[in-house]
Amino acid sequence: MRLAVCFLLAVSGALAQDLTPKAPPQRRTVGIVNATIHPVSGPTIKQGYVVFTKGRITAVGAGPLKAGDGIEIIDGRGKHVYPGFIAPYTQLGLREIGAVRATRDMNEVGAMTPEAYAAVAVNPDSTLLPVTRSNGVLVFGVFPRGGLIPGRASVMRTDGWTWEDMAVRRDAGLVVAWPGNKKAKDTHTLAHAFAEAAAYLRKRKSDPKLRVDVRKEAFEPSLARKRPVFFLADTYDQITGALAFARRNRLRAVIVGGRDAPLCADLLKRTNTPILIRSIHRFPKRADADFDETYRLPAKLEAAGLTWCLASGERIPNERNLPYAAGRACAYGLDRDAAIRAITLSAAKVLGVDKDLGSIEKGKAATLFICNGDPLEIPTKVEAAWIDGRRINLSNKQKVLFEKYKAKYGLK
């Protein structure tokens, strides 16, 4: 029996292995010309160009490009260039096959494990990564789950040989699942944990020989305001409780979820607190609520002048659908430019990586893609993509199977 179980696990792992080659470093300067450039941080450029070398954007502009020797020119006539989409909240790479326990690695043992980095558990050979990046999602924020403090979020590329290759920011911030109003005991547990960590750090500062406590050390970036604390909070009571806790402990807060954020918009704006919307594909909160209550959440936050970004809310295998979540928000009142910004520059700001990602600007990472239409529309195809200037293979298992069965049935 044990032998059979081991065999099944081994087979499941083999079936879940990505066979797509990883992209090599950029060797030649690349210039994309005659394309419509969407910088996000500025106005759209018609008939524009983007040049990048050694993984960095060196020029963005309008009109013809005076190309030097050795530049690889890509004619983007009739095409659009966008910064790589950023999925700000997902367990991509931490979970492959739900029914196979060995491929689920997003929940560390214990109620509080602040020392755990999500990045180190990401599987670079996940078959879901090439599926995701083939639709322009080139960067993702991976969050651990389970317990009051499941660990620390990480920002990752969707291509790389190892998790170290993939990591943009190993430590993006501490994740705290803020308790509901009926779990006062958990609130006290969190308060005690932060207070203990602060006391330990003060003592260690005065006495460097003090024995190192890895778990308490993990609180330091957040207590020193170097990194935010991502509070998983949806209801009004959770959001206001988390913000009060952040104020008492002088923490930089990010609200993840934010379903009732419009009810406390003034507080969120006054405290300059960003909101990461985990999903707009939810049922309304109450039976008498409008059917489109969750679909209109992005438009409400934008109208309130808040800083926010949007996650797909999909199951992990469908993370590629991120742009369609933004498109749905457009259908329910959100401005299209704001929708694009929510999955690019705003997502980069919330995750703390906007100096390198989220827009097409000189000096930023050449993480971008070319598509043949509006990427928020399902028929649009991503035709080429680069991560840090590396040309990404857009093949994936689903595309291969599609071609296989087209051939089987003689379809063109």
N, C-alpha and C positions, 0 to 999 in steps of 0.2 A: 504493500500500500504506500509506504514512504517513498519507494523507488518511483512509483507512478506519479505521485505528487511532484517530486523533484523533476521528473521528465516534463510534466505539463508546464511547470514554471520556467524551465529552460526553453521549451518551445515558444512559450508566450513571449519571453524576453527576445528570442531571435526574431519573431514576427514583428516585434515592436522596434526593431533597430533601423535607424535611418542609414540608407546606403548612398545618400547624396554626397559627393565630394565637397569638402570645405573650400572656401574661396582663398586663394593665395593673396599676399600683400599686393597693393597697387604698384605696378612697375613703370607704367607710362602715364604721362599727363593726359587727362581726358577732357574734351570740350564738347558739350552738348549744345548744338546751335539750332536756330530757326524754330525753337519751341516756345510754348506759352509757359512762362516760369511763374510759379506760385510761391513766393518767398514766405508767406504767412505773416512775417514781421513788417511787411510793407505791401504796397499795391502790386497787383498782377502785372507782369511784364510781357507784352505781346512781342512776338518775334525776338525773343531774348536768347541769352546764352548763359551757361554755367561752366566754369573751368575748375578742375580740382586735380591736385597732385599730392602724392604721399599721404593720401587720406584726408586732406584738408581742402576746403573750397578757397580758391585763390582769386576768383573774379566772378561777378554776377552783373549782367547789364543788358541793355537793349541794342538792337541793330546787329550788323555783321561782326564777326570775330576775326581779328587779325591773328591767324594761327601761325605759330612758329614751327620749326622743325621738330619732329618727334612727337607731336601731339596727335592723339587718336581722336578724330572728329566723328561724332555721332549726329546724324541729321535727324532732328526732332520735328521736322515739318508736320504740322497737323497734330502733334502730340502735346502732352502736358507733363510738366515736371513738378513734383511735390516733395517736400521733406518726408522722410520715412514716418509712417504712422507709429504711435506709441500706445500700446495697450497698458494703461497705468495700474490695473489690478487684475491679477490672474494667478493661477497655480500651474501655468504652463511649464513643463519640464519637471514638475514635482509629481505629476500623476499621469500615467499612461493608459492603463487598462483598469477600469474601476473594479472589476471582479477579481483582479489579481493583486493580493495584498503586497507582494514584493515590488510592485510598480507604483505604490502609493507612498509618497515620502514627504507629505506637507505638514504632518502633525508630529511634533517631537513629544517624547514621553515626559509627562509632568505638566502642572498647571501654569508654571512660570519658568520659561527658558529663554531669557533675554540674550543669552550668549550665543544662541543658534542663528546662523546666517542662512537665509533661504538659498543664496547663491550656491553654496557648496553642495547642496542636494540636487541641483538642476542637472538633468540628464542631457548632455549635449548630443546624444544619438537618438533623441525622441523623434518619432516619425511625425509628430504634430508640429514640430518647428518648421520644416520646409512647407507644410501645408499653410501655416500661418503667414510666413514671410512671402509666399507667392501672391498674396493679396495686398502687399505693401506694408504690412505690419512688421517693422524691422527691429523694434525695440520693445521691451515689455518690463513692467514692474511686477516682480514675483513676490507674493506675500505668503508667509506661513500661516497655518490655521491651527486652532485647538487651544483651549485654556485661556487664562486671563492675559498672559504675555507670551504669545507663541514664538516670539523671536524677532528678528530684524528683516525688514524688506530689503530687496536688492533690485538693481536695474541692470537688465541683461540685453545683449544683442541676440538676434535669432540665428546667428551663425558662429561657429567656432569649434575647434577640436576639443577643448576642455572648458570647464566652467570658468577658469581663469581667463581664457580667451574671450569668453562671452561677456564677462562682467564689465559693465560701464562704471557702476558704483556698488561695491560689495555691501556696504552699509548705507542704505538710504534713510534709515530711521527705525526706531522701535515701534512695534505693533502692539497695541493694547485693545483688547476686546472690552469696551466699557459696559459694565453690568446694567441691567434694567433697573427700574425703580423698586423692584421687589427683592433685590439682591444686595441689601446694604452690607452684608457680611463681606461680599466680594469687594465692595468699594473700600472698606476698611483694610482688607488684605492688600489691595493695590497701594493705598496710602502708606501702609507700613513698609512695603517693599521699597518704595521710592525714598521714604525717610531713612530707612536703614542703609540704602545705597549712598545717599548723600552724606550720612554720618561717616560711613566707611571711607569715602573719597576724601573727606576733609582730614580724617585721621591719617590716611596714607600719604597725603600731601605733606603733612607735618612729620611723618615717620616713614620714609621710603623703604625701610627694612621690614615694614609690616607685611605679613604673609599675604600674597596675592589671592584675591577671591574673584575668579573669572566671571562669575555671575553678577557680582556687584559692579565690577569694572565695566560691564556691558551697558550700564546706565549712564556712564560718563558723557558720551557724545550728546545725549539728549538733555541731561542736566546742565551741561555747559552751553546748550543752545547751538551746538555745531550741527546737530541733526534734529529733525522734527520728531514728534510722536504721532503716529497714525492711529487715531482713535476710531475703532469700528463702532459707529453710533448712527442710529436711524431715527429714533423717536425724539420728540421735543425734549423730554426729560433726559434722555441719554446725551443729546448734544449739549444742552445747557450744563448738565452735570460734568461732562468731560471738559468743557471750557472753564468752568469754575475750578476744577482740579488743576488744569494747566496754568491758570492764573496764580493759584496758591504756590505751585511748584516752579513757576517761572519757566514754563515749557513752551516751545513752539508747536502749536497743534495743527494737525490736518484732520478734518472730519472725513471718514471713509464710509460711504453709505448716503447719509444726508437726506433721507426721505422727507423729513419734516423741516429741512433747512429753510424753506420760505417762511415758516412760522417764527423763526428767530433770525431773520435776515439782518436786522439792525445790529444785533449782537455780533454776528459773524463779520459784518462789515467793520464795526467799531474795533474789533480785535484783530482784524486783517487775517482771518482764518480761511484758508482754502478748503474747498469741498471736492472730494473725489466721488463722483456718482458711480456706485457699483453696478447699477442696472436701471434701465427704464422699462424693461420688460417684466413688469410685476403686476399683480392684481391690485386694484385700488385698496386703500387701507380700510375703508369702511364700506358697508353694503350700500349706503346712500351717497357715496362719493361718485364724482364724474368718472366715466369709463376711461377717459384719457388723462387721468390725474398724474400718473407716473410719466407718460409721454411728454407732458408739458413742463416737467420739472426743470430741464435745462433752460428753456425759454424764461422761466420765472427767475432762475438764478442770474441769468444774463441781464434781465431787465432790472434786477435789484443791484447790479453793479458789483457782483461778487466774483472772486477768483474761483474758478471751478474747472474740472476736466471730466471726461466721460470714459468709463469702461464699457466693454461690450455687454456684460451680464450673461454671456453665453456659457455653455459647458465648455470645458477646456478644448475638446477637439474642434470646436467651432469658433475659436478665437479670431479666425480670419474674418469673421463677420463684423468686426469692430466698426469699419466705415459705414455699415448699413444701420447700425444703432444711431450714429450721428445723422444719417439721412432720415431716419424716422423722426428724430427730434426736429429736423427741418420741416417735416410735414405737419408738425404740431406747434409751429410758431417761432422756431429758432432761426435766426439769420444764418445763411449758408457759410459765410466767412467765420462766424462764431463756432459753427459746427466743426469746420476744418481745424480751427485753432484748438478746440477742445480735445482733439486726438493728436495734436502735434505740439505746438509751443506751450499751451497751457498745461498739458500733461507733463512736459519737460520741466516746467517751473514747479509744479506740485511735487515732482520727484527730485528736484534739486539738480537737474542736469541740463538746464537751459543755456548754460555757457557754451555747450558743445552741440546740443541737439534741439530739434523742434522747429527749425526754420532754415531757409537757404540764405546764408549770409557769409560774407568773406570772413575767413578765420575759423568757421565752424566745421565740424566733422562732415565729410562728404557722405552722409547717410540719406539717400534720396532714391526716388524711382521715377520711371517714365511710364505713363499710361495713355490709352487712346481715347479717353473721354473723362467724364466726371467720375471720380473714384467712389463717390457716395452712391452711385447707381450700379446695380448688380451686373448689367451687361458689360461694363467697362473691364478691360483687361490690363493688368500690369505687365508690361513688355520687357522691362529691364530694371534692375535694382542694384544699388551699391551700399555697402556698409563700411564706413571708414575708407571709402575709395576702392574697396574690394568688390569686384563684379560677382554678384551672387547667382548661384545656380537656382533657377526658379522651378526646376522639376520637383515633383513629389510623387508619392505613392498613388495618390488619387488620379493624377494626370496620366501616369503610366497605365493604370487599370482602365481608364477611360479609352485610351488608344488601343489597348489590348482587345477590349470588347467591341470597339468599333470595327476592328479588323475581323473579329470572329463573325460578326453579322453583316459584313460587307458594307458598312456605312461610311459615308464620306464626311 
